[in-house]
Amino acid sequence: MKLALFDLDNTLLTGDSDFEWAQFLISKGVLDREVHEAKNQKFYDHYKAGTLDIHAFLDFQLAPLSRHAREELDAWHREFMATRIRPMMTATAQALVRRHLEAGDLCAIVTATNSFVTGPICREFGIEHLVATIPAQQDGRFTGKPRGTPAFKDGKIERVEAWLESLGLWWGAFETSHFYSDSHNDLPLLAKVSHPVAVDPDDTLRVQALASGWPVISLRG
């Protein structure tokens, strides 16, 4: 058995679904442009720099979910998928996923972006398993807070291991394990798998990948 893990934002997608979700809500008038656009960009810049406070970011990103009914959120998400996400899904990325699925590998998207945003994207790629940050719910509504450890940096390893354990598996159950990512924030999980792959990497990850002899590929085609 082989394991194939995929980061989502700027890896399988040519952009960042978390950032785009906030921009989408701003464009709909759900969030105030003047207040939220600068904050959204600031958090994204901190993420790219490796200085993101994940809990402060989640307070910002999950709060809008708590202010609206799930039916309304789901309707917005369908529009978001059509206008923002599908244009960021390249044929090359879909072909990579398909090769692993057709080989019978156990596949999962592993992302810091919350599961409300990423669940439909995961299904669009045909991947059954999603390891993501979980937005807490109460009485059918989101609370605006995360549940459990965010799937970010070392938290990705913790969440992947919990998912594998739920399937009765562990790292040693696999002949090989791949993880595809663009970001230096994912260095902990990249170092954990047997076959790390840098995908259109940021500068820090590119340096690490070249120094370590990891493959560097592009899914932008």
Rosetta silent file (secondary structure, phi, psi, omega in degrees, C-alpha in Angstrom):
SEQUENCE: MKLALFDLDNTLLTGDSDFEWAQFLISKGVLDREVHEAKNQKFYDHYKAGTLDIHAFLDFQLAPLSRHAREELDAWHREFMATRIRPMMTATAQALVRRHLEAGDLCAIVTATNSFVTGPICREFGIEHLVATIPAQQDGRFTGKPRGTPAFKDGKIERVEAWLESLGLWWGAFETSHFYSDSHNDLPLLAKVSHPVAVDPDDTLRVQALASGWPVISLRG
SCORE:     score description
SCORE:     0.000 S_00000001
   1 L     0.000  140.813  179.360    0.000    0.000    0.000 S_00000001
   2 E  -122.446  151.881 -177.013    1.199    3.511   -0.839 S_00000001
   3 E  -116.010  132.973  176.792    0.202    6.881    0.623 S_00000001
   4 E  -128.992  116.022 -179.247   -0.184   10.096   -1.378 S_00000001
   5 E  -112.170  139.453 -177.284   -0.787   13.372    0.451 S_00000001
   6 E  -128.226  124.713  163.384   -1.452   16.667   -1.314 S_00000001
   7 L   -67.237  159.063 -176.251   -1.344   20.204   -0.028 S_00000001
   8 H  -103.405  -62.983 -170.198   -4.133   22.227   -1.621 S_00000001
   9 H   -71.889  127.455 -177.794   -3.455   25.949   -1.849 S_00000001
  10 H    61.872   15.698  173.797   -0.857   26.921   -4.451 S_00000001
  11 H  -120.848  -79.898  173.210   -0.164   23.192   -4.926 S_00000001
  12 H   -71.537  -30.384  175.736   -3.165   21.437   -6.461 S_00000001
  13 E  -100.858  153.475  177.147   -4.717   24.883   -6.951 S_00000001
  14 L   -87.118    8.682  176.916   -2.999   27.780   -8.685 S_00000001
  15 L  -150.638 -168.691 -175.308   -4.114   30.080   -5.881 S_00000001
  16 L  -111.068  114.464 -175.654   -5.121   30.095   -2.225 S_00000001
  17 H   -66.600  -34.223  177.915   -8.679   29.001   -1.443 S_00000001
  18 H   -62.102  -51.392  179.102   -8.618   30.552    2.045 S_00000001
  19 H   -60.646  -44.642 -176.873   -7.594   33.956    0.686 S_00000001
  20 H   -68.004  -31.979  177.930  -10.036   33.697   -2.217 S_00000001
  21 H   -62.946  -45.241  177.969  -12.962   32.760    0.058 S_00000001
  22 H   -63.892  -41.863  178.690  -12.529   35.981    2.023 S_00000001
  23 H   -64.133  -36.230  177.644  -12.153   37.963   -1.219 S_00000001
  24 H   -63.717  -45.798  179.191  -15.294   36.301   -2.545 S_00000001
  25 H   -64.057  -34.539  175.404  -17.277   37.287    0.556 S_00000001
  26 H   -64.520  -43.950 -178.957  -15.985   40.845    0.187 S_00000001
  27 H   -64.818  -27.523  178.314  -17.109   40.901   -3.448 S_00000001
  28 L   -82.628   -8.066 -175.980  -20.580   39.731   -2.364 S_00000001
  29 L    80.888    8.794  178.963  -20.808   42.522    0.206 S_00000001
  30 L   -73.127  -37.274  175.977  -20.936   39.975    3.032 S_00000001
  31 L  -113.740  146.088  178.967  -17.722   41.402    4.485 S_00000001
  32 L   -71.779  123.205 -175.629  -16.791   45.070    4.526 S_00000001
  33 H   -60.327  -46.705 -174.748  -14.096   45.677    1.916 S_00000001
  34 H   -62.497  -38.963 -176.685  -12.337   48.487    3.783 S_00000001
  35 H   -78.869  -44.162 -167.172  -12.105   46.508    7.023 S_00000001
  36 H   -94.310  -29.155 -174.589  -11.409   42.997    5.741 S_00000001
  37 H   -63.542  -44.230 -179.990   -9.394   43.297    2.527 S_00000001
  38 H   -66.272  -38.664  178.924   -6.293   44.728    4.206 S_00000001
  39 H   -65.849  -42.062  179.893   -6.523   42.166    7.028 S_00000001
  40 H   -60.520  -44.931  179.898   -6.907   39.311    4.553 S_00000001
  41 H   -66.025  -39.540  179.950   -3.824   40.431    2.647 S_00000001
  42 H   -62.719  -45.031  178.165   -1.841   40.930    5.863 S_00000001
  43 H   -63.331  -40.337  179.776   -2.592   37.401    7.083 S_00000001
  44 H   -64.373  -40.237  177.721   -1.683   35.990    3.656 S_00000001
  45 H   -63.681  -40.490  178.026    1.622   37.878    3.690 S_00000001
  46 H   -65.388  -38.151  177.165    2.396   36.483    7.157 S_00000001
  47 H   -60.092  -48.280 -178.492    1.596   32.975    5.922 S_00000001
  48 H   -64.261  -30.805 -179.845    4.010   33.322    3.020 S_00000001
  49 H   -83.248   -9.414 -178.302    6.666   34.714    5.370 S_00000001
  50 L    81.007   17.887 -176.724    6.225   31.856    7.848 S_00000001
  51 L  -115.990   16.734 -175.827    5.131   34.219   10.638 S_00000001
  52 L   -68.517  130.736  167.690    1.380   33.511   10.653 S_00000001
  53 L   -85.431  100.453 -171.436   -0.375   33.346   14.024 S_00000001
  54 H   -61.518  -34.223 -177.801   -2.736   30.546   13.059 S_00000001
  55 H   -72.983  -38.292  175.350   -5.150   31.169   15.947 S_00000001
  56 H   -65.373  -39.985  178.715   -5.486   34.880   15.173 S_00000001
  57 H   -63.973  -43.385 -178.999   -6.019   34.011   11.528 S_00000001
  58 H   -65.656  -34.925  174.369   -8.699   31.436   12.331 S_00000001
  59 H   -58.227  -40.734  179.123  -10.530   33.972   14.506 S_00000001
  60 H   -70.883  -46.491 -170.304  -10.622   36.204   11.427 S_00000001
  61 H   -78.218  -32.873 -175.951  -11.400   33.525    8.851 S_00000001
  62 H   -88.910  -18.265 -177.242  -13.994   31.482   10.749 S_00000001
  63 H   -56.479  -43.675 -179.783  -15.995   34.375   12.205 S_00000001
  64 H   -60.694  -28.936  179.599  -18.095   34.955    9.044 S_00000001
  65 H   -63.561  -31.353 -175.054  -19.231   31.312    9.114 S_00000001
  66 H   -77.622  -12.728 -173.745  -20.844   31.864   12.510 S_00000001
  67 L   -97.986    1.312 -175.227  -22.985   34.774   11.306 S_00000001
  68 L  -138.050  150.371  178.561  -24.886   32.955    8.563 S_00000001
  69 L   -67.429  151.513 -177.273  -27.102   29.904    8.207 S_00000001
  70 H   -60.695  -37.340 -179.219  -25.524   26.818    6.660 S_00000001
  71 H   -61.294  -40.867  178.725  -27.950   26.898    3.721 S_00000001
  72 H   -67.942  -42.446  177.899  -26.836   30.428    2.829 S_00000001
  73 H   -61.750  -42.767 -179.347  -23.157   29.509    3.222 S_00000001
  74 H   -63.477  -39.004  178.460  -23.603   26.441    1.020 S_00000001
  75 H   -64.669  -43.748  176.816  -25.241   28.533   -1.718 S_00000001
  76 H   -61.781  -39.840 -177.186  -22.365   31.005   -1.644 S_00000001
  77 H   -65.730  -35.602  177.375  -19.884   28.144   -1.749 S_00000001
  78 H   -61.580  -41.286  176.474  -21.436   26.705   -4.907 S_00000001
  79 H   -67.348  -40.178  177.594  -20.923   30.072   -6.589 S_00000001
  80 H   -59.253  -43.547  178.187  -17.402   30.267   -5.137 S_00000001
  81 H   -60.157  -44.470 -175.210  -16.568   26.866   -6.630 S_00000001
  82 H   -70.280  -40.379 -171.093  -17.793   27.919  -10.059 S_00000001
  83 H   -95.686  -27.507 -173.900  -16.211   31.366  -10.199 S_00000001
  84 H  -113.912  -39.612 -170.470  -13.036   31.082   -8.101 S_00000001
  85 H   -87.851  -52.248 -176.445  -11.986   27.451   -7.605 S_00000001
  86 H   -57.080  -36.266  175.572  -12.560   25.555  -10.851 S_00000001
  87 H   -65.173  -15.700  179.095  -10.500   28.119  -12.798 S_00000001
  88 H   -97.230    4.057  179.799   -7.596   27.327  -10.423 S_00000001
  89 E   -99.002  104.684 -177.335   -7.742   23.555  -11.065 S_00000001
  90 L   -83.216  156.596  175.815   -5.255   22.720  -13.822 S_00000001
  91 H   -62.078  -34.210 -179.509   -5.367   19.621  -15.984 S_00000001
  92 H   -65.107  -43.932  178.963   -1.842   18.802  -14.799 S_00000001
  93 H   -64.843  -42.581 -179.903   -2.874   18.794  -11.137 S_00000001
  94 H   -65.191  -35.607  178.829   -5.944   16.682  -11.866 S_00000001
  95 H   -67.725  -38.414  177.816   -3.820   14.216  -13.850 S_00000001
  96 H   -61.326  -47.776  178.440   -1.365   13.847  -10.950 S_00000001
  97 H   -60.255  -44.875 -177.499   -4.194   13.041   -8.548 S_00000001
  98 H   -61.421  -38.667  179.124   -5.740   10.648  -11.040 S_00000001
  99 H   -61.302  -42.931  179.396   -2.450    8.731  -11.443 S_00000001
 100 H   -68.413  -40.612  179.261   -2.240    8.119   -7.703 S_00000001
 101 H   -64.635  -43.915 -178.392   -5.909    7.146   -7.456 S_00000001
 102 H   -68.803  -23.652  176.124   -5.673    4.762  -10.402 S_00000001
 103 L   -79.182   -5.936  179.260   -2.580    3.173   -8.842 S_00000001
 104 L    84.451   14.706  179.897   -4.686    2.340   -5.791 S_00000001
 105 L   -71.614  149.509  171.280   -2.803    4.678   -3.451 S_00000001
 106 E   -78.099  117.801 -172.647   -4.500    5.963   -0.297 S_00000001
 107 E  -115.745  144.981  175.491   -4.926    9.657   -1.099 S_00000001
 108 E  -151.681  144.532  165.673   -5.764   12.683    1.043 S_00000001
 109 E   -87.749  132.674 -179.314   -5.651   16.439    0.785 S_00000001
 110 E  -122.061  110.742 -170.370   -3.894   17.869    3.837 S_00000001
 111 E  -144.069  145.808  175.608   -4.559   21.573    4.279 S_00000001
 112 E   -74.834  -20.256 -179.962   -4.641   24.298    6.907 S_00000001
 113 E   -68.244  141.676 -170.990   -7.694   25.757    5.195 S_00000001
 114 E   -66.792  156.049 -171.087  -10.894   24.854    6.995 S_00000001
 115 H   -70.117  -22.474  175.087  -12.991   21.898    5.915 S_00000001
 116 H   -63.878  -45.789 -179.776  -16.060   23.982    5.027 S_00000001
 117 H   -69.965  -41.041 -167.817  -14.087   25.715    2.294 S_00000001
 118 H   -93.644  -19.000 -178.582  -12.045   22.695    1.232 S_00000001
 119 H   -55.544  -52.420  178.553  -14.472   19.755    1.463 S_00000001
 120 H   -63.486  -30.431  178.676  -16.197   20.433   -1.879 S_00000001
 121 H   -68.227  -42.754  177.867  -12.796   21.124   -3.497 S_00000001
 122 H   -58.055  -45.873  179.886  -11.501   17.775   -2.271 S_00000001
 123 H   -65.840  -33.744  178.754  -14.523   16.021   -3.775 S_00000001
 124 H   -63.281  -32.990  176.660  -14.042   17.919   -7.050 S_00000001
 125 L   -79.748   -7.527 -179.498  -10.585   16.354   -7.316 S_00000001
 126 L    81.034   16.876 -179.355  -12.121   12.936   -6.665 S_00000001
 127 L   -96.156  127.956 -174.825  -10.226   12.494   -3.388 S_00000001
 128 L   -76.053  -34.971 -169.549  -12.180   10.768   -0.628 S_00000001
 129 E  -106.958  136.507  178.487  -10.113   11.840    2.376 S_00000001
 130 E  -129.363  125.407  172.607   -9.561   15.367    3.709 S_00000001
 131 E  -112.220  106.250 -172.384   -7.293   16.316    6.602 S_00000001
 132 E  -141.719  169.218  170.042   -8.085   19.964    7.305 S_00000001
 133 E   -66.921  133.802 -174.143   -8.658   22.472   10.064 S_00000001
 134 E  -103.227  120.312  173.823  -12.143   21.763   11.450 S_00000001
 135 E   -76.913  129.238 -178.986  -14.544   24.629   12.218 S_00000001
 136 E   -68.095  149.696  178.851  -16.479   23.881   15.395 S_00000001
 137 E  -130.775  153.006  174.221  -20.265   23.624   15.222 S_00000001
 138 E  -147.035  126.024  179.550  -23.089   23.848   17.730 S_00000001
 139 L    54.341   39.879  174.960  -26.750   23.182   16.977 S_00000001
 140 L    79.952    4.590  178.751  -26.035   23.056   13.252 S_00000001
 141 E  -123.519  149.804  176.091  -24.242   26.398   13.093 S_00000001
 142 E   -72.916  143.888 -177.970  -20.571   27.231   13.030 S_00000001
 143 E   -90.996  -15.277 -175.318  -19.238   28.801   16.228 S_00000001
 144 E    90.708    5.064  179.694  -16.418   30.789   14.625 S_00000001
 145 E  -123.913  155.893  176.199  -13.768   28.733   16.411 S_00000001
 146 E   -81.877  157.860  174.012  -11.688   25.731   15.338 S_00000001
 147 E  -111.646  122.347  178.978  -12.120   22.261   16.813 S_00000001
 148 L    77.432 -166.002 -176.887   -8.941   20.464   17.802 S_00000001
 149 L   -74.637  128.489  174.010   -5.473   21.135   16.447 S_00000001
 150 L   -62.416  143.655 -179.864   -5.300   23.260   13.287 S_00000001
 151 L   -82.543   70.853 -173.560   -3.753   21.368   10.361 S_00000001
 152 L  -139.581  132.394 -179.087   -0.840   23.799   10.130 S_00000001
 153 L    53.236 -124.107 -179.966    2.922   23.184   10.272 S_00000001
 154 H   -62.259  -24.702  178.025    3.532   20.387   12.854 S_00000001
 155 H   -61.367  -25.058  176.745   -0.228   20.183   13.308 S_00000001
 156 H   -65.045  -40.173  177.925   -0.438   18.558    9.888 S_00000001
 157 H   -63.747  -45.682 -179.950    1.574   15.591   11.158 S_00000001
 158 H   -59.175  -44.168 -176.810   -0.624   15.284   14.237 S_00000001
 159 H   -72.333  -37.415  176.861   -3.807   15.411   12.182 S_00000001
 160 H   -63.961  -43.824 -179.121   -2.526   12.969    9.526 S_00000001
 161 H   -65.011  -36.730  176.545   -1.488   10.476   12.210 S_00000001
 162 H   -65.770  -39.946  177.474   -4.903   10.743   13.888 S_00000001
 163 H   -64.294  -46.844  178.558   -6.584   10.150   10.513 S_00000001
 164 H   -60.400  -42.310  179.291   -4.379    7.144    9.767 S_00000001
 165 H   -60.673  -36.809  179.756   -5.070    5.741   13.234 S_00000001
 166 H   -65.396  -20.459  177.775   -8.814    6.078   12.583 S_00000001
 167 L   -97.692    3.340 -177.529   -8.278    3.772    9.584 S_00000001
 168 L    75.286   28.216 -175.784   -6.206    1.300   11.600 S_00000001
 169 L  -125.346  168.570  173.324   -3.027    2.453    9.839 S_00000001
 170 L  -153.907  175.109 -175.059    0.286    4.176   10.626 S_00000001
 171 H   -53.850  -40.002 -176.624    3.321    5.389    8.687 S_00000001
 172 H   -69.997   -6.701  179.532    4.909    1.941    8.707 S_00000001
 173 H   -78.519   -7.728 -171.827    1.889    0.454    6.931 S_00000001
 174 L  -112.959  139.814  173.617    2.978    2.010    3.625 S_00000001
 175 L   -63.439  -44.805  178.156    5.658    0.992    1.130 S_00000001
 176 E  -141.946  157.234  174.521    6.068    4.663    0.219 S_00000001
 177 E  -137.101  125.362  177.097    4.527    7.956    1.246 S_00000001
 178 E  -104.814  146.621  166.812    4.411   11.054   -0.958 S_00000001
 179 E  -138.971  125.588 -179.955    3.604   14.611    0.073 S_00000001
 180 E  -105.635  125.327  179.877    3.268   17.366   -2.517 S_00000001
 181 E  -153.830  154.862  177.465    3.520   20.971   -1.316 S_00000001
 182 L   -99.252  -12.512 -161.627    4.509   24.466   -2.397 S_00000001
 183 L  -116.294  140.305  174.168    5.205   25.940    1.041 S_00000001
 184 H   -65.555  -18.966  175.199    8.028   26.046    3.553 S_00000001
 185 H   -63.396  -18.701 -178.549    5.288   25.958    6.206 S_00000001
 186 H   -97.859   12.126 -179.702    4.934   22.281    5.260 S_00000001
 187 H   -57.038  -37.727  178.051    8.559   21.337    5.882 S_00000001
 188 H   -57.092  -47.204 -178.885    7.656   19.226    8.960 S_00000001
 189 H   -74.265  -34.583  176.138    5.363   16.913    6.952 S_00000001
 190 H   -59.742  -38.998 -179.771    7.640   16.972    3.902 S_00000001
 191 H   -74.441  -17.368 -176.954   10.461   15.703    6.122 S_00000001
 192 H   -81.887  -35.556 -174.379    8.206   12.990    7.550 S_00000001
 193 L   -81.162  165.549  179.509    7.263   11.211    4.298 S_00000001
 194 L   -79.325  -25.605 -176.626    9.546    8.962    2.252 S_00000001
 195 E  -132.342   80.443  175.256    9.010   10.933   -0.979 S_00000001
 196 E   -75.129  141.247  179.502    8.645   14.704   -0.466 S_00000001
 197 E  -132.904  124.470  176.887    7.917   16.689   -3.629 S_00000001
 198 E   -87.981  126.322 -176.185    8.168   20.480   -3.954 S_00000001
 199 E  -114.543  114.661 -178.360    5.468   21.854   -6.253 S_00000001
 200 L    42.331   55.789 -165.688    6.011   25.339   -7.691 S_00000001
 201 L   -72.979  154.155  169.000    7.778   26.013   -4.390 S_00000001
 202 L   -67.695  169.878 -172.918    8.323   29.277   -2.565 S_00000001
 203 H   -60.025  -41.851 -177.778   11.943   30.432   -2.338 S_00000001
 204 H   -65.379  -45.520  179.314   12.609   28.880    1.069 S_00000001
 205 H   -66.768  -37.833  179.611   11.211   25.487    0.099 S_00000001
 206 H   -59.645  -44.225  178.895   13.041   25.550   -3.234 S_00000001
 207 H   -61.413  -45.143 -179.989   16.381   26.015   -1.464 S_00000001
 208 H   -64.384  -43.148 -178.738   15.580   23.183    0.963 S_00000001
 209 H   -62.715  -44.816 -179.670   14.368   20.879   -1.810 S_00000001
 210 H   -66.262  -39.002  179.219   17.474   21.408   -3.932 S_00000001
 211 H   -67.397  -31.726 -176.342   19.764   20.931   -0.929 S_00000001
 212 H   -94.308   -5.155 -178.608   17.961   17.723    0.045 S_00000001
 213 L    75.801   23.646  178.412   17.654   16.307   -3.466 S_00000001
 214 L   -80.090  146.222  174.183   13.847   16.420   -3.441 S_00000001
 215 L   -61.071  144.018  173.666   12.029   16.555   -6.799 S_00000001
 216 E  -121.727  119.289 -176.536   10.801   19.993   -7.836 S_00000001
 217 E  -127.819  169.512  174.744    7.814   19.967  -10.205 S_00000001
 218 L  -125.121  139.202  174.784    5.218   22.342  -11.604 S_00000001
 219 L  -114.898   21.062 -174.869    1.466   21.779  -11.830 S_00000001
 220 L   -83.636  -11.887 -175.624    0.760   25.093  -13.520 S_00000001
 221 L   -77.596    0.000    0.000    0.453   23.658  -17.022 S_00000001
